[in-house]
Amino acid sequence: MLKNVAKILLWLFIAFLNAFLTWAAIVLFSNDAQELGIIMIIIIFFIDFAVFNPKGYPYRYTIPALSILLILTVYPIFYTFKIAFTNYGTGHLFTRKQVVEQLMNTYVTDEGALPFSYKVYVQMKDFAPTENFVLIFDDGQERFLSQTPRILSRDKSGNTTRSVAEYRKIDNGGVLIGKQNYEVIYSLKDEEEIIAVEMVLDGEKKQYQYFFSFDDPDTISNQRAFMSRIYLKYLDKIELNHPERSMIRFGQVYGFRKLVNARKKYSIEKEFFEQKGNIIERTVLVNAATGIPLEEVDGTFYEITPQGQRIEVGGYRGYVGARNFEKMFTDSRFTGPFIKILIWTFLWAILSVLFSFVIGLGFALVLNDSKFKGKSLYRTLLLIPWAVPAFISVLVWRNGFFNETYGIINKIILGQWFGTDAIRWLGDAFWAKVSVLIVNIWLGFPYMMMVCLGALQSIPGNLYEAASIDGATKVKKFGSITVPLLMTSVTPLLIGSFAFNFNNFTNIYLLTRGGPAMSDSLTNAGSTDILISYTYKLAFQGERGQDFGYASAIALFIFIIVAGISFIQFRFAGTFEEVNRG
Amino acid sequence: MIHALKHIIIIALIIIILFPMFWIITTSVRRDNAAFSTKLVSNRYTLQYYKDLLLNKKNVPQLISQMKMIINLSSEYSSMSKEELLETLNRTETELVKQLDLSIKQVEDANEYVRRIVDFTDSKKDSFIVEFEAIKTQEREFYERELEEIINSSQSVYTRLSMDMIENIDEVSGKERTKYLYILSSSSPLFVEEYEGLVKSLNNHIEFLDKEYSAWIESYGNKMGEELKAQTRQIQDEFKELIKSGGFSYSKWNREINLKGYMGLRSQLQTELSETDYNSWQDLTTLFKATAKEIDNVISEYEMGKQEILETLKSSIGSQEELTQEYLQLEAERKLLYDSAVSMENKLEGYQLEIMDLEDKIAILTDKMEKALYELNQMKDIFAVELSKEPSEIAGNPQRLQTLMISIESLISDIQAMGDISKGSQTIRSAWDTLAWFTKNESRISSHIGYETLENGINVLHNAINPIKNDIEDFALLNERYKQIQTDMEQVQIMIAQGSEELDQIQKKSKEAYPQYANIMEEEKKVKKALGLISLGVEVEGVSDYESLSKYSTKLSTFVNSMGIIENPAKKALSDMASFDKLVYLKKNYFDEAAYLSETVLKIKELLARFDQKKKTYINLIHANVMIKVEELDDIDTIQKTAYNRFSSQLNKIGRIASDLSERPFYSEISGDLEKIDKNIFESMQFWIKKPEQQFMRWLINTIILAVVTAGLTVLICSLGAYPFSRMRFPGRKHGLLFLLLIQMFPIVMGMVALYLLLRFIGQFLPGFGLDSLWGLGLIYLGNIAFNMWLLKGYFDTIPDSLEEAAMIDGSTRFQTFWRIIIPLTAPMLAVVFLIVFMANFNEFVLASVVLQSPRNYTFAVGLQSFSYGAYQMEWGLFTAAALIGALPMVILSLSLQRYLVSGLTSGAVKG
C-alpha cells in the first residue's frame, strides 16, 4: 500500500519535472537562448530514458550530477567559446531588437524651444495627496490641461517607461477631454490664477487642488511628494498628445528636464534586398528629420549626416568572427600589453613554483631527520602560512606590510631599523612584482615542504645503506638517490602547482589589483596582471568599458594552455591509465 | 652541537615566517590606531574590535543618524506605518540615552583614580626641588664653563659680546648687570670705569638732593598738612626712582615730574605756606631743576663715552659690519629678482590656462558654427537644385534677397578681416566658402526667386545667418584676445630669459659673499648663546620652589629650542620634570573635560526631551509626505559633532599621556590608576567615536550557510553520481569517466564571464538565483562537482564488492546497498570531502566578487576585501580582528585535514 503511494508520488514528481523542464525549454527558446533550451531537452530525454527504461538503471544515479554538469560546466565552456567570437561588451550589450526599440524611444526637442511652465493640481484624501492629478501648463499665451496619465509600460524594477495622456486647450473656463469635462476655478483675487479644477465622476464632484509648481516657492514643501508620487511615476517618460498639436514631453533643455514640444527622432521602415536569389526583408531606421537611413556595420548603428560623417548612435551584440583573436595577436595596440602579460604570467608561475619548491625542499631536508627532536611541532608551525586562507593573508600583506606610508615594512623595518628610504612596493612595476612573488612564496612553500617530506619518506632507507657500503659521500647520495627519486614523485605535483599559479587570480588581484597600470595600453592592463586577472578586469571593471568578447577570447587562450599543462600532468601521474583500468 | 645550531636556525626562520601572524594577533587587540603608530606593538590592549564586529551595536553618532533617517523616511523606514515608526524611534531614543549615561559613568568612575593622581603630584612635587638643589651648583658651574668657552673661543666673539652687553646693560636685571660688568671688566675696563663713574655721580646727586630736601622739610614741614607732605615726598621719591632706573633725561623729568608734580603743587603750597616759606620752596624747585639738568649732562656724557667705546670696539673687529650689509643687500636683490621670475612664471601659467580656456570656448563656438554651417550647406544644396531649373517666370521679392545678400556680404568681409584663427578656422573657412557661393550666384538666384522653395529658402537663410553673425563677432573677440595673449606670452618668455641671466649673476656674487657672512652669523649666534647662558645662570640662582623650578625649566626649554640641545647636568631631572608636568596637565584638564562631557550629554538630553513632545506631529507630517526640518535632531547632531571633535583631541590626549606615563618606573605607584584612566576614557569614547559601517556578522553567516549547503549538496550529488561508475558496468561508462576528467581541467574561474552572463540571464526569470544573490553563487559553486565525483569514485573502488553481494543475496535492492552499506562505510571519507568543499567555498573570492554586488549579500572574503580598500583601509584593528575570526577555524581545519589536503590528488581542488 505504502509502496503504491510512494510510486504514485514518484510518478507525479516525474510528470511535474517533465512539465517544468519543458516549460523551461520553451521559455529559453523564446528568449534567444537556444543552446540552454537544447540542454534542457537533453536532460528531459535523459531523465525519461533513465526512469522508464530498465536498461537505464545505472544512469538514474547520475541524473543530478549530469544535469548540473551540463548546465553549469559544459554550457559555460560552450558559451565562453561563443562569446569569444562576438563583440559582446560595453556599447554592444543588447540584442538588435532591444536596441531598435531603444532608438525608437528617442525623442528630440526643438533647438531653443521655449519650455512650458506647469502647475500640478491634485485630489486630496485625508489631507494627503492622492495620485489623481491634472497638469495645467502654458506657453505664455495659451493654457492647456492634461488629465491623469495612463501608465503603458514598466521595466523590470517597476519604473515607468512609458505613460500617455491627452491635453487640450482651456476654453471658457473648461476643458473637454474624451467624455470628461473639467471645470477650471479661478482665484477671486487674480483672474488669471487657477486655484483648482473640478470634475464630475460617477455623479460625484471631485476637486483637484493646486499642489505644486517649480516656479512657486510657496509650494516647495510639496516638492518631495510631487517628485516621488507623481513625477517619477507618471511624468518622467510621459507623452502628452493632442490631435492637432505637437507631442509634449519632459525633455532636456539646457541640461534641465522641462516640459517641451517633442518628436520622435527615428522612424522605422522596411527594406527589401536580394540575397542568393531570395528576397530578404529587413528593418531600417530612418532619421525623421533628414530622411537619411541609419547605416549598420558590425553591430553598430551609425547616423549619416548630409556631409557624410558617421556618428555612432547605438550598438548591439553580434558575431564578429575571429576579430578578438586578431586583436590579441595582430593589433599592435592590444598585442603589446597582451604579450607582456603573457610573459609575466609564465614568469610568475615558474618563479613561484621554483622558489617555493626550493625553500620547501630545504625545510623538508632538515625536518626529515628522524633524530631531530620537535620536528612535528616545527612542521605544524611552518604549515600555518599555508593553512590561513590565501585571501586573508594577501590582504594582510597588502594592508599592513606593503602600504607605502603606513605599512610596517616601510615605516618600521626600513624607516626605523635601517633608516633607508621607503620602497614603492605596490606603486612601482618592479617592486610590485617582487611583492606578489614574496607573498606567493610565503603562501606556497609549506605545501612544497609537505610534498617533499612525503616523497623523502617514501625513499627506501636501504638504498642509502647500500650506497654507504659502496663508499658514496653525502653529496653523492643526495645527487644520485634523493634527487632522482624525489623528482619522479614530485614532478606531477610541480606541474599541478604551476597550473594553479598560472590562474592564481586571488593573490594578484587582492594584492595589487594587477597594478600599477601600464601606461601604453588601450585596455586597463597592469604590470602585475596575469592572464586571468586581465580577463577579469576586461570583463568586469568598466573603467574603460567592459569587453566580454575579448575577455572570453583570452579565457579560451588560457584554457588551451592549461589544458596542455594538465595533459602533461596526467601523463606523468598516470591518470589516463586509471580511466582505462577502472 | 649541529642539532642545536639547526634548532636555532629553524626557530629564527619560523619567527620570521610567522611574523605576519604575530602582527595580526597583536594589531587586532591594540587600543591605539596601529596604522598611525610608530611602535610595532603597544601595551594598550582591548577587545573592542571583536565586540564591534560580532555585536555591531550602534553607538551615539550612529543612533543619532538613525533617528534622522527615521524622521526622513530613508531606505528601510520608508515603508513603515506610523506606529512602527514611533516604536522604532522610541527604541532608538532609549538606547541613545542609555549609551550617553554609560559614557558619563565611565568617565565619572575614573574620577577616583584622578584624585589619587592629584595626591601623588602634591606629594612628589617637593622631591624635584630637593633633587635639583643637589645639582644646582653643578648646573651653575656648567653655565659658567660654557660661557667661558664661548668667551675664549675668539677675540672677535668676545668683542661682539662686549658690545652687545654694553648696549643692553641698562635693560637687564640687577644680578645680570653685575655679571655683565664682571665680564666687561677684563674686555673693556674703560667702559666699566665709565659706568661706575656714572653710577657714582648719580648716587651723589641723589644724596645731594635728599639732603637738600630733608633740610627743607625739616624747616617747613611742620607748617604743611600731612597730606601735602606725603605728596611732596612722593614727588621726591619719583625723581629718585627715575634717576635710578637708568632712563633719565631732562625732558622726561620736566614733563613727568617737574610740570605735573612740582608745578601742580605750587598753588596748594602757596595757600598753605607764607610767602617767604613759599619762596624757599621755589628756590628748592629751581635747585632741583638745575640738578636735573646736570644729571642730564652726566648721562649724555656717559652715553657719548659709551658710543665712543662701542666705536672703538667696532673698529677692532674690522669691516664685518659692512660685509654683512653688502651680503644682505645682495640677498635682497637676489630675492627680488627671484620673486619677479616666479611671478613671471605664474603669469605665463595664467596665460597658458587662459589659452586653454579660450580654446575650449572656441571649440564650443565651432560646434555651434558647425550646426549653423550644416544648415547653410543644406540650403546651398536646395538652392543648387532650384538653380538648375529654368529661370522662374514669376517675379519674386527681390527686396528680401537684397537684404540677405547685404548681410552675407558683410559677413564675408567680417570673416576676411578676421584673418586666420588656428582653432575653428576650418569651419569659418568653409562657412566663408558657402557664403561666397551665394554671392557668386546672386544673379542666378535673383532670376529664380520666383520659385516658392527659394522664397522660403531665403527666410531660412536669414535665420541661419543670424547665429553665424553673432558667433563671428564672438569669434573675432576671442581671436583678438588669443593673439594678444600669444604676443604677451612671447614677451614674458623673453623677460624670463633675461631675468634668469641676471639672477644667475647675482646668485654667483651672493654665493661668493656667503662664507664671510656665515662666519659673522656664527659669531652672532655664539653671542646670543652667551647672553642666554648668563641669563640662565642668574635664573638658576633664583630657583627655590617647584614653581620657580618650573619657570626655569620653561626658560631652559625655550633656550634649547632656539639654540640647540645642551648637555647640562640637570637635564635628566628636568626631563623627568617635563613628564611630571604632563601629569600636572592631565590633572588640571581631566575634570574640565569630564564636566564638558556631562554638559554635552545634558544638552542632548534636553533637546531629546523637546523632540519627544513633537515627535508624533513630526511622524504625522512625514507620513503625509510633507517635507520637514527637524531642528532638534539637527542640533543634536551638531552638538555631538563639536563635542566629538573636542573629545577626540583632548580626552584622547589625556589617555595617551596616562598610558605613556604608566610605563615609567617613577610612576609605578600610580601606574594602575593611570592605566585605568586610559581604559575608562577609551571605553567612554567608544560611545562617541565615528565607527565604520560594517556587516561582518552578516557576511560570516552568509558564508557559513552558503558553504555548508553547497558542500552538503556536492557530497550528496557526487556520491550518487560516482556510485554507478564504481560499481556497475554500462555503455558509456568509460567515456563518462574521460568526460569527467576533461571537464575538471577547465577551472571554473575561467568561465567567469559566461557564468556571470548565465546568472544575469537566470535572474530575469528566477530573481533569487540571479546576480547579486547568494543562491546564484551557490549554484555556480555546485558546478564544481566533476573533480569530487572523480575523487569519490576512487574511494568507492577501495570498498570490496563482497559486502554488497552478500546484502543483495539477502534481498536488498541496489539502492539499499548503496545507502545502507556504501555510504556508512565511506562516511569518514565523505566527511573529509564535505569539509574540503566547505573550506574551498568559504575561501572562494573570485566568483563571489563577480556575482555579489550589494554589501548585505557579501561573503566573508568579499567583505574582508572591502575592509582593506577605500575609507576603512586604515582601520587596522577592525581589519585584523575580522581576519583572525575568519582565519582561525580555517587554520584549525586545514591543519587537521593536512593529510588529505596535501596528498597529490586533492591538490588542485583547494590550495597550491
Interface residues (C-beta under 8 A of the other chain):
Chain A: V27 N31 A33 L36 Y57 P58 Y59 Y61 T62 P64 A65 L66 I68 L69 I71 L72 T73 V74 Y75 P76 I77 Y79 T80 I83 Y88 F127 A128 P129 K156 I220 S221 N222 Q223 R224 A225 S228 R229 T305 P306 Q307 F363 V366 K371 F372 K373 G374 Y378 T380 L381 L382 L383 I384 P385 W386 A387 V388 P389 A390 F391 I392 S393 L395 V396 W397 R398 N399 G400 F401 N403 Y406 I408 K411 I412 Q416 W442 G444 Y447 M450 V451 G454 P492 L493 G496 S497 A499 F500 N501 N503 N504 F505 T506 Y509 L510 I532 T535 Y536 A539 F540 F548 A551 S552 A555 I558 F559 V562 A563 S566 F570 A573 T575 F576 E578 V579 N580 G582
Chain B: H3 K6 H7 I10 I14 I17 L18 P20 M21 W23 I24 T27 A34 A35 F36 T38 L40 Y374 N377 Q378 D381 H623 A624 N625 V626 M627 I717 C718 L720 G721 Y723 P724 F725 S726 M728 F730 R733 K734 G736 L737 L738 L741 I743 M745 F746 P747 I748 V749 M750 G751 M752 V753 A754 L755 Y756 L757 L758 F761 Q764 F765 L779 I780 L782 G783 I785 A786 M789 K793 G794 D797 R814 F818 F842 N843 F845 V846 V850 A861 L864 Q865 F867 S868 Q873 M874 W876 F879 T880 A883 G886 A887 M890 V891 S894 L895 Q898 V902 S903 G904 S907 G908 K911 G912
